[in-house]
């Protein structure tokens, strides 16, 4: 279970890093690539979070406060 939480934290941190790289890139293609990768990692993190929550619920543990929250960026459309 600890491994899943660590992986979840890593996915979220990587998603945030890629999002920052996207915003800082001056190349439109790189910007789009980093944004897509950030979105993919954020989705994976949400899916993994569901698994962690389900396993925590089944085992009677509720220490999800140790998981790093995902900061949702505003829609830029």
Backbone bond lengths (Angstrom), bond angles and torsions (degrees), N, CA, C in turn:
res aa  C-N    CA-C-N  psi(-1)  N-CA   C-N-CA  omega(-1)  CA-C   N-CA-C  phi
1 X - - - 1.450 - - 1.530 110.89 -
2 X 1.326 115.87 -40.70 1.457 119.63 179.16 1.524 110.67 -61.38
3 X 1.338 116.42 -37.95 1.467 120.58 178.89 1.520 111.25 -61.65
4 X 1.329 116.85 -39.67 1.466 120.33 178.86 1.521 111.24 -65.51
5 X 1.321 116.32 -40.79 1.472 119.41 178.77 1.520 110.76 -65.33
6 X 1.332 116.07 -40.64 1.461 119.08 178.26 1.524 110.50 -64.08
7 X 1.316 116.92 -40.60 1.469 120.92 178.30 1.529 110.10 -64.76
8 X 1.314 116.58 -40.22 1.460 121.04 178.30 1.522 110.85 -61.60
9 X 1.328 116.57 -45.87 1.460 120.20 178.56 1.527 110.70 -61.72
10 X 1.328 117.11 -40.58 1.469 121.55 179.42 1.527 110.64 -64.74
11 X 1.326 117.94 -44.49 1.466 121.04 178.74 1.524 110.91 -59.23
12 X 1.311 116.06 -44.67 1.463 119.88 -179.12 1.527 111.55 -65.62
13 X 1.326 116.42 -42.10 1.458 119.67 178.87 1.529 110.78 -64.34
14 X 1.323 116.64 -41.18 1.464 120.24 178.39 1.527 111.38 -65.32
15 X 1.321 116.86 -38.15 1.461 120.53 178.12 1.527 110.57 -63.04
16 X 1.319 116.45 -41.81 1.462 120.73 178.46 1.525 110.00 -64.90
17 X 1.328 116.81 -43.70 1.475 120.30 178.82 1.526 111.53 -60.15
18 X 1.324 116.48 -45.33 1.465 119.78 179.71 1.526 111.72 -65.21
19 X 1.306 116.56 -35.84 1.456 120.34 177.44 1.537 110.49 -64.08
20 X 1.321 116.23 -41.95 1.467 120.07 176.66 1.524 110.90 -64.66
21 X 1.322 117.03 -41.56 1.462 120.63 178.22 1.525 110.49 -61.36
22 X 1.322 116.11 -37.98 1.457 120.71 178.81 1.525 110.72 -62.05
23 X 1.322 116.09 -45.40 1.459 120.24 -178.34 1.521 112.62 -67.88
24 X 1.323 116.36 -29.61 1.469 120.48 -176.75 1.524 113.37 -88.39
25 X 1.319 117.31 -13.99 1.461 120.30 -176.33 1.521 111.13 -75.56
26 X 1.329 115.42 136.83 1.458 119.65 177.50 1.532 111.22 -92.17
27 X 1.312 117.02 -16.44 1.468 122.49 179.29 1.531 108.84 -84.57
28 X 1.324 118.83 118.44 1.463 121.60 -177.60 1.543 113.65 -58.18
29 X 1.326 116.76 -36.57 1.469 119.27 179.69 1.526 110.98 -68.53
30 X 1.316 116.63 -42.87 1.462 120.05 177.97 1.521 110.43 -66.20
31 X 1.324 116.25 -39.90 1.459 120.63 178.36 1.522 110.35 -57.93
32 X 1.335 116.57 -46.98 1.461 121.23 -179.89 1.532 111.19 -65.31
33 X 1.326 116.48 -40.47 1.466 120.32 179.34 1.522 111.28 -62.98
34 X 1.330 116.97 -48.83 1.458 120.28 -179.94 1.528 111.34 -62.29
35 X 1.321 116.28 -37.40 1.468 119.76 178.98 1.527 110.89 -65.65
36 X 1.339 116.46 -43.81 1.472 119.65 177.86 1.522 111.22 -62.65
37 X 1.328 116.67 -42.84 1.462 119.88 179.08 1.527 111.27 -64.02
38 X 1.323 116.93 -40.93 1.464 120.78 177.32 1.525 110.56 -61.19
39 X 1.323 116.54 -42.74 1.463 120.52 178.61 1.532 111.37 -63.36
40 X 1.327 116.60 -42.28 1.474 120.61 179.46 1.529 111.02 -62.67
41 X 1.324 116.29 -44.00 1.464 118.96 179.25 1.531 111.43 -67.00
42 X 1.311 117.06 -36.50 1.462 120.38 177.79 1.526 110.26 -64.03
43 X 1.319 117.10 -39.96 1.472 120.95 177.48 1.522 110.28 -64.88
44 X 1.339 116.50 -44.68 1.462 119.97 177.56 1.525 110.79 -59.94
45 X 1.328 116.50 -40.14 1.460 120.64 179.08 1.532 110.86 -63.40
46 X 1.316 117.10 -41.17 1.467 119.74 178.57 1.527 111.20 -64.79
47 X 1.330 116.15 -40.65 1.464 119.63 178.29 1.527 110.86 -64.77
48 X 1.326 116.76 -42.80 1.455 120.53 179.03 1.522 110.86 -66.79
49 X 1.313 116.45 -36.11 1.465 120.11 177.62 1.532 110.47 -60.31
50 X 1.312 116.66 -39.50 1.465 120.17 177.68 1.522 110.70 -62.44
51 X 1.322 117.23 -41.23 1.466 121.32 178.31 1.529 109.91 -63.76
52 X 1.325 116.73 -45.85 1.463 120.94 -179.25 1.523 110.48 -62.22
53 X 1.324 116.59 -44.03 1.469 120.08 179.53 1.523 111.21 -63.26
54 X 1.323 116.80 -41.96 1.455 120.76 178.93 1.522 110.72 -62.89
55 X 1.317 117.42 -44.95 1.456 120.71 179.68 1.524 110.84 -67.00
56 X 1.325 117.57 -37.84 1.466 120.91 177.29 1.519 110.50 -63.97
57 X 1.310 115.90 -42.48 1.462 120.76 179.77 1.519 110.49 -64.06
58 X 1.338 116.69 -44.23 1.468 120.88 -179.69 1.522 111.83 -65.05
59 X 1.319 117.29 -35.40 1.462 120.07 -177.19 1.527 112.51 -89.21
60 X 1.332 116.29 -5.02 1.459 120.37 178.57 1.513 113.92 84.10
61 X 1.321 118.33 6.75 1.460 121.85 178.01 1.526 109.05 -92.72
62 X 1.297 115.12 143.57 1.470 118.86 177.38 1.519 110.20 -136.61
63 X 1.337 115.59 52.14 1.462 119.28 -179.23 1.520 111.41 -102.60
64 X 1.324 116.72 45.07 1.461 121.87 179.80 1.526 111.72 -73.21
65 X 1.338 117.00 -8.31 1.459 118.81 178.34 1.520 111.68 -67.28
66 X 1.340 117.09 -13.05 1.457 121.19 178.35 1.522 112.31 -82.83
67 X 1.321 117.42 -8.28 1.457 121.78 -178.84 1.524 109.09 -83.90
68 X 1.333 115.64 136.87 1.461 121.11 179.67 1.526 109.20 -71.05
69 X 1.330 119.23 126.43 1.468 120.36 -179.12 1.526 111.89 -70.78
70 X 1.305 115.23 147.52 1.462 121.74 177.05 1.523 107.89 -87.49
71 X 1.314 116.17 125.82 1.463 120.83 178.66 1.519 108.21 -93.39
72 X 1.317 115.57 115.07 1.456 121.15 -178.18 1.516 109.19 -81.35
73 X 1.307 115.37 130.03 1.463 119.08 179.11 1.526 109.17 -87.57
74 X 1.305 117.93 150.66 1.468 120.95 179.38 1.524 110.39 -66.36
75 X 1.304 114.47 149.44 1.475 120.62 178.11 1.513 108.02 -68.27
76 X 1.363 115.61 131.81 1.463 119.85 -174.89 1.510 112.06 -105.04
77 X 1.286 118.60 26.98 1.476 120.44 -179.16 1.474 112.96 -81.73
